[in-house]
Amino acid sequence: MLFQEPVQAASLVQLDTIQRDGYGIVQLKHPVSNEFFMEASLNGHPIRLILDTGALSHNITLSNGCEKFMRIAPHPIKGTSFAVSGKAMGKFTEGVADSFALGNIQTSGTTIDFVSFTFLHNRSVEGVWTTTSVINNARANLDADGFLGMGFLQKCAAIIDLPNARLYLKPPGSGRTLQLEPALKSVGYLTANFNLTNSAVIVDVSINGIAGKMIVDTGSYLTVLDSRFAARAKLHTYRSGLRWKDAAGVDLEPDMADPTSFKVAGVEVLRTKMVVESTGFYSSSGGKVIGLLGMDFLGQSWGIIDFAQHKLYFSAVK
């Protein structure tokens, strides 16, 4: 089966007590396997966001149809973002929200970026991934207004608890930074340090004994591997029967591969089926960034992502 089971495993640990340390809580929704949504409001108008640690903006990024919710019209900004295929996104504008609310957190003066995301509306599972595999709740509403990406998550020292479908956020300058590692290690979690660059959350991996780096990406349904690295690692690829539309709206028809060894931070981990496709980030990184660590791995490994300490926690191979 191409799609892994939904992220629904019972958690090894509950984190709700960290609210006493200044963290607010956002309940995440996952109407289909491997994608998380959250309800928010922009200047009092309801919006729906996808949790996407792979989104490169340092701000919340919304479809330009949400510009009408801003009291002062957003202004054009310089710079270009690229989708997985390497195609450039459209022109961005930027504005400052009078109020932005998420869960029990409300902020003012939050910077919002806007760009054309026409594919986010009238979405269906078949519109994002087309496959012969069974997908739970294929009629689910996947419409969204934009992405909550790594920049906002870093500013708010976010802790993403995938097993319990919760996001914890600490507004800048409030509360205290926590050390989760001792408690999580005591109940069996493993730890990988990640680097937070200007463009991605990066973790060290090796596949079939060949080292590389992957982007930790809660916005990717599946783990993605660049086709050029797959050749280096001598992976056997085969047709997937899959069609995939990336953030720039490019239709892709990737292959699949089954690695014989997959390590994160030197530890042998769950080996998922990997999507194999030529990617823009492989070229731009000089072959150092080899893929996306997607929700199939993160969910099945009970992933917890701690932006304050730059740590990814996950379970051992079952």
Secondary structure as UniProt FT lines:
FT   HELIX           16..21
FT   STRAND          24..27
FT   TURN            33..34
FT   STRAND          37..42
FT   TURN            43..44
FT   STRAND          45..51
FT   TURN            53..54
FT   STRAND          60..63
FT   HELIX           64..69
FT   STRAND          75..76
FT   TURN            84..85
FT   STRAND          93..97
FT   STRAND          100..102
FT   TURN            103..104
FT   STRAND          105..107
FT   STRAND          110..115
FT   HELIX           118..120
FT   HELIX           125..128
FT   STRAND          129..130
FT   TURN            136..139
FT   STRAND          146..148
FT   HELIX           150..155
FT   TURN            156..157
FT   STRAND          159..161
FT   TURN            162..165
FT   STRAND          166..169
FT   TURN            172..173
FT   HELIX           181..186
FT   TURN            187..188
FT   STRAND          190..193
FT   STRAND          195..196
FT   STRAND          201..207
FT   TURN            208..209
FT   STRAND          210..216
FT   TURN            218..219
FT   STRAND          224..226
FT   HELIX           227..232
FT   TURN            233..234
FT   STRAND          237..239
FT   STRAND          243..245
FT   TURN            247..248
FT   STRAND          251..252
FT   STRAND          255..257
FT   STRAND          262..264
FT   TURN            265..266
FT   STRAND          267..268
FT   STRAND          274..277
FT   HELIX           280..284
FT   TURN            285..287
FT   STRAND          289..293
FT   HELIX           295..300
FT   TURN            301..302
FT   STRAND          304..306
FT   TURN            307..310
FT   STRAND          311..314
//
